[in-house]
Amino acid sequence: MKRVIVIGAGAAGIFAALAAAEQGADVLLFEKNDIVGKKMGITGKGRCNLTNTCPMADFIARTPGHGKFLFSAYQAYTNEDLLNQVHAWGLATKEERGGRVFPQSDSAIEVRKLLYHRLQAAKVDLHLQEPVRAVHHAASGFTVQTGRGTYEAGACIITTGGVSYPVTGSSGDGYEFAKALGHTVTELRPSLIAFTASDAWVRDLAGLALRNVDVSLWKQGKKLASQFGEMLFTHTGVSGPVILMLSSAVAHKPKWTFPMQLRINLKPALTADALDARVQRDFQKYLRKQVDNALKELLPQHLIPVVLDQAGIAKETPVNQITRIQRQDLVTVLQALSLTLTGTRPIAEAIVTAGGVSVREINPKTMESKCVEGLYFAGEVMDIDAFTGGYNLQAAFSTGVVAGRAAAAEAKEE
């Protein structure tokens, strides 16, 4: 029987193992944790954002880290293929805003248990709590060493993930295996991660979420990128969906260096003139109040002092003493609240790792190494990364399936 070794039982590794087993291979799956799919348990805030319902072309467009490399994998195993498969396995799913797909139960644990049982049903030889220490290649195939023994196979698939969330097992082992086998590993950078900020007022607003805002990155007066949606102030800076998307852009632009300026348009649906008219109406309503009280219908309470400070207006100023120029300055700040970004949180906190095993050294149709025959890669260990919304997990599933099928077909008879 053909033997395939898969290293790493995350999303890519599980699907690689299942695909290889379906092709009749004898599959050994090694995992350092005591459960499979541990990192899947934290995706979608613990609800497991499995995939997205958008066209596969949109998956590529939303994958700034070498999305075009995934073209063949996405043809071979689409989001529809994934959903048909998990539905056949008994998992009910639902679609939410932005095409994001979750299990009906909102439970990543249910997904993990389902995949564990599928591995058992497929008779995959699962080695939990058995980290791989080394991978060697010879003419006869591969030798994998763990703390418990030495194993041989005709093909080997590395699916160890990146260096993000090392508590889930993604500690960079796969990069070392790849380099030892002659592969290039590109610079590792955090993507989909919170920014840090130097402004003291940002920390004072920790926990405050802003919705429907337009957030943009600026450097030396030049606008670099922008996103619309929701953001969150933290004890160290800013986070939330739009911030994560901007961090992905930064990860792929080495010339965009910190510090940078972040500007928040708090009222993007209004033109400057329309917002000025709105402010005038509020001022007329609260004509005999202090200006900080006059903005309570326009802004969250804790944000008012910050906006007034940047506009150069003392919060005790009576509304009837606000000049036209001061009001215009206020409108300007409302549409360009500014703070200074100093960097990102550590890469260990990133949702995904940008960088990895160079895709130039991997066959996109099979995920086989161009350097070592019979060696395959799948998932985040490769230099691929996408936006939030189910795109990264689909990339792991698709590349895992392709690698598993190809490895099983090519593994030498023992």
C-alpha positions in Angstrom: 0.0 0.0 0.0 1.1 3.6 -0.7 2.2 5.4 2.4 1.8 9.2 2.9 3.0 11.1 6.0 1.2 14.3 6.9 2.8 16.6 9.5 0.3 18.9 11.3 -3.4 18.1 11.9 -4.8 21.6 11.3 -7.3 22.4 8.6 -4.9 21.7 5.7 -3.4 18.6 7.3 -6.8 17.0 8.1 -8.1 17.5 4.6 -4.8 16.4 3.1 -5.0 13.2 5.1 -8.6 12.6 4.2 -8.0 13.2 0.5 -4.9 10.8 0.5 -6.9 8.1 2.3 -9.7 8.4 -0.2 -7.2 7.7 -2.9 -6.2 4.5 -1.1 -3.1 5.6 0.6 -1.9 4.4 4.0 -1.9 7.8 5.9 0.1 8.7 9.0 -0.9 12.1 10.5 1.3 13.6 13.2 0.1 16.3 15.5 1.9 17.8 18.6 -1.4 18.8 20.3 -3.8 16.4 22.0 -6.6 17.3 19.6 -6.9 18.0 15.9 -7.8 21.4 14.4 -6.8 23.4 17.5 -6.4 26.7 15.6 -9.7 26.2 13.9 -11.2 26.5 17.3 -10.4 30.2 17.5 -11.4 31.2 14.0 -14.5 33.3 13.7 -14.3 34.2 17.4 -14.7 30.5 18.3 -17.5 29.9 15.8 -15.3 28.6 13.0 -15.8 30.7 9.8 -15.5 27.8 7.4 -15.5 29.5 4.1 -17.3 32.2 2.1 -20.0 31.9 -0.6 -18.5 34.4 -3.0 -17.2 33.3 -6.4 -13.8 31.6 -6.3 -12.3 34.5 -8.4 -13.1 36.8 -5.4 -11.2 34.4 -3.1 -8.1 35.1 -5.2 -8.7 38.9 -5.2 -9.1 38.8 -1.4 -5.8 36.9 -1.0 -3.0 39.6 -1.1 -0.4 36.9 -0.3 0.0 35.2 -3.7 -3.7 34.7 -4.4 -3.1 33.7 -8.1 -1.0 30.8 -6.9 -4.3 29.3 -5.6 -6.1 29.3 -9.0 -5.6 25.6 -9.7 -6.4 24.6 -6.1 -9.6 26.5 -6.2 -10.6 24.9 -9.4 -9.9 21.5 -8.0 -11.8 22.1 -4.7 -14.2 25.0 -4.4 -16.2 26.4 -1.6 -19.2 24.5 -3.0 -17.2 21.3 -2.9 -16.4 22.0 0.8 -20.0 22.7 1.7 -21.3 19.7 -0.1 -18.8 17.5 1.7 -19.4 18.8 5.2 -23.2 18.7 4.7 -22.8 15.1 3.6 -20.9 14.5 6.8 -23.9 15.8 8.8 -22.7 19.4 9.5 -25.4 22.0 9.2 -24.2 25.5 8.1 -25.5 29.0 7.8 -24.5 32.0 5.8 -24.1 35.4 7.4 -23.2 39.0 6.4 -20.5 39.2 3.7 -21.1 35.6 2.6 -19.3 34.2 5.7 -20.3 30.6 6.4 -20.5 29.1 10.0 -21.7 25.9 11.5 -25.4 26.2 12.4 -24.4 25.5 16.0 -21.9 28.4 16.1 -19.5 25.8 17.6 -15.9 25.3 16.3 -15.8 22.3 18.7 -18.5 20.6 16.7 -16.4 21.0 13.6 -13.2 19.7 15.3 -15.1 16.6 16.6 -16.6 16.0 13.2 -13.2 16.1 11.5 -11.7 13.8 14.1 -14.4 11.2 13.5 -13.9 11.5 9.7 -10.2 10.7 10.2 -11.1 7.7 12.3 -13.7 6.6 9.7 -11.0 7.0 6.9 -8.6 4.8 9.0 -6.0 7.5 9.1 -3.3 6.5 11.6 -3.4 9.6 13.9 -0.4 10.3 16.1 -1.5 12.9 18.7 1.0 14.5 21.1 3.8 13.3 18.9 5.7 16.3 17.4 8.0 15.6 14.5 11.6 16.5 15.1 13.2 16.0 11.7 12.3 15.1 8.1 14.9 13.4 5.8 14.7 12.6 2.1 16.4 9.8 0.2 15.9 8.0 -3.1 13.6 5.6 -1.4 11.4 8.3 0.0 11.1 10.1 3.4 12.1 9.3 6.9 10.3 11.2 9.7 11.7 11.2 13.3 9.6 11.9 16.4 10.3 11.4 20.0 8.7 8.0 19.8 10.2 6.5 16.7 11.1 6.7 13.1 8.6 6.4 10.2 9.0 5.9 6.5 6.8 6.9 3.6 6.9 7.4 -0.1 5.5 11.0 0.2 5.4 13.7 2.8 3.0 16.6 3.2 4.0 19.5 5.5 1.0 21.3 6.9 2.3 22.8 10.1 0.9 26.3 9.7 2.7 29.6 10.4 4.0 31.2 13.7 0.8 32.9 14.7 -0.9 31.7 17.9 1.9 29.3 18.9 -0.3 28.0 21.7 -2.2 26.2 19.0 0.9 24.4 17.8 1.9 26.8 15.0 5.5 27.4 16.2 7.3 27.5 12.9 8.5 23.9 12.8 7.5 23.5 9.2 9.8 26.3 8.1 12.8 24.5 9.5 11.8 21.2 7.9 11.4 23.1 4.5 14.8 24.8 4.8 16.5 21.6 5.8 15.1 20.1 2.6 16.4 22.9 0.4 13.5 25.3 0.3 13.4 29.1 0.7 11.3 30.6 3.4 10.4 34.2 2.8 10.3 36.9 5.5 7.6 36.1 8.1 5.4 39.1 9.0 2.2 39.5 11.0 -1.0 39.9 9.1 -4.6 40.4 10.3 -3.3 41.9 13.5 -4.0 44.9 15.8 -1.9 48.1 15.5 -0.2 49.8 18.4 -0.6 53.6 19.0 1.3 56.2 20.9 -1.6 58.5 21.8 -2.6 58.3 25.5 -6.2 59.0 24.7 -6.5 55.8 22.7 -5.8 53.7 25.8 -8.5 55.7 27.6 -11.0 54.6 25.0 -10.2 50.9 25.4 -13.2 48.8 24.7 -15.0 51.4 22.6 -16.2 50.1 19.2 -17.0 52.3 16.3 -19.3 51.1 13.5 -19.7 52.3 9.9 -16.5 54.4 9.9 -14.0 55.0 7.1 -10.5 54.3 8.3 -7.4 55.2 6.3 -3.6 55.0 6.6 -1.4 58.0 5.8 2.3 58.5 5.5 3.9 61.9 4.9 0.6 63.4 3.8 -0.1 60.5 1.3 -3.1 58.2 1.7 -1.9 54.6 1.5 -5.1 52.5 2.0 -8.6 52.7 3.5 -11.3 50.4 4.7 -15.0 50.9 5.8 -16.6 49.1 8.6 -16.1 48.4 12.3 -13.0 49.1 14.5 -12.2 48.9 18.2 -9.9 50.8 20.6 -7.7 48.6 22.8 -5.3 49.2 25.7 -2.4 49.3 23.3 -3.9 50.7 20.1 -6.7 49.8 17.7 -8.2 46.5 16.4 -11.4 45.3 14.8 -12.2 44.2 11.2 -11.1 47.3 9.3 -7.9 47.5 11.2 -7.1 43.8 10.5 -7.7 44.4 6.8 -5.4 47.4 6.8 -2.7 45.4 8.6 -2.9 42.9 5.8 -2.1 45.7 3.4 0.9 46.8 5.5 2.2 43.2 5.6 2.5 43.2 1.9 4.0 46.7 1.5 7.6 46.6 3.0 8.0 50.3 2.1 5.1 51.3 4.3 7.0 51.8 7.5 6.0 53.0 11.0 5.2 55.4 12.4 2.0 56.0 10.3 -1.0 58.2 10.8 -4.5 56.6 11.1 -7.4 58.9 10.2 -11.0 58.0 11.2 -13.9 59.5 9.3 -16.6 59.2 12.0 -19.4 60.3 9.6 -18.4 59.0 6.2 -22.0 59.0 4.9 -22.2 62.8 5.1 -20.4 65.4 3.0 -18.6 68.1 4.9 -21.4 70.5 4.1 -24.1 68.1 5.2 -22.2 67.3 8.4 -21.7 71.0 9.1 -25.5 71.5 8.8 -26.1 68.6 11.2 -23.7 70.2 13.7 -25.4 73.5 13.4 -28.8 71.9 14.1 -27.4 70.3 17.3 -25.8 73.6 18.3 -29.1 75.3 17.9 -30.9 72.7 20.0 -28.3 73.0 22.8 -27.6 76.7 22.3 -27.3 77.4 26.1 -25.3 74.3 26.9 -21.5 73.6 26.9 -20.2 72.3 23.6 -19.4 68.8 25.1 -23.1 68.4 25.9 -24.1 69.6 22.4 -22.4 66.6 20.8 -23.9 63.8 22.8 -26.3 62.9 20.0 -23.6 62.8 17.4 -20.8 60.9 19.2 -20.2 58.3 21.9 -19.7 60.1 25.2 -16.1 59.1 25.8 -15.1 60.2 22.3 -16.3 63.8 22.7 -13.4 65.2 24.7 -10.9 63.7 22.2 -12.7 65.2 19.2 -12.9 68.6 20.9 -9.3 68.5 21.9 -8.1 67.8 18.3 -10.4 70.6 17.1 -8.8 73.0 19.6 -12.1 73.7 21.4 -12.3 73.7 25.2 -15.1 71.4 26.3 -16.5 74.0 28.7 -17.1 76.5 25.8 -20.7 77.6 25.6 -22.3 76.6 22.3 -23.3 80.2 21.6 -19.7 81.3 21.7 -18.4 78.8 19.1 -17.2 80.7 16.0 -17.8 79.6 12.4 -14.1 78.7 12.1 -14.2 76.6 15.2 -17.3 74.8 14.0 -15.6 74.1 10.6 -12.5 72.8 12.5 -14.8 70.5 14.4 -16.3 69.2 11.2 -12.8 68.5 9.8 -11.9 66.5 12.9 -15.1 64.5 12.8 -14.1 63.3 9.3 -10.4 62.9 10.1 -9.8 62.0 13.7 -6.1 61.3 13.9 -3.8 59.1 15.8 -0.2 57.8 15.4 0.5 54.1 14.8 3.8 52.9 16.0 3.7 49.2 14.8 1.7 46.0 15.2 1.2 43.6 18.1 3.7 40.7 18.2 3.4 38.2 15.3 2.4 35.5 17.8 -0.9 37.4 18.1 -1.5 37.6 14.4 -4.5 35.7 12.9 -2.3 34.6 10.0 1.4 34.7 9.1 2.4 36.5 5.9 5.4 34.9 4.3 6.5 31.3 4.4 7.7 28.6 2.1 8.2 30.3 -1.3 5.4 29.5 -3.7 7.9 29.8 -6.6 9.3 26.5 -5.4 5.9 24.7 -5.3 3.8 23.4 -8.2 0.5 25.1 -7.9 -1.4 22.3 -9.6 -0.3 19.6 -7.2 1.4 21.4 -4.2 4.5 19.3 -4.8 7.9 20.7 -4.1 9.9 21.7 -7.2 13.0 20.9 -5.1 12.2 17.5 -3.7 10.1 14.9 -5.4 7.4 13.5 -3.2 7.4 16.5 -0.8 4.2 18.6 -0.6 3.0 21.6 1.2 -0.5 22.9 2.1 -2.0 25.7 4.1 -0.4 28.6 6.0 3.1 27.1 6.0 3.3 28.4 2.4 3.7 32.1 1.5 -0.1 32.7 1.2 -2.4 34.7 3.3 -5.9 36.3 2.8 -8.3 38.7 4.4 -10.7 37.7 7.1 -14.1 36.2 6.0 -13.4 32.5 5.5 -10.7 32.9 2.9 -7.8 31.5 4.8 -9.6 28.4 5.9 -10.8 27.7 2.3 -7.2 28.1 1.1 -6.1 25.5 3.7 -8.9 23.1 2.7 -8.3 23.4 -1.0 -4.5 23.1 -0.9 -4.8 20.3 1.5 -7.1 18.3 -0.8 -4.9 18.9 -3.8 -1.7 17.9 -1.9 -3.4 14.8 -0.5 -4.6 13.6 -3.8 -1.3 14.2 -5.6 0.8 12.7 -2.8 -1.4 9.5 -2.8 -1.1 9.2 -6.5 2.7 9.7 -6.5 3.7 7.8 -3.4 5.9 4.8 -4.2 4.8 1.3 -3.3 6.5 0.0 -0.2 
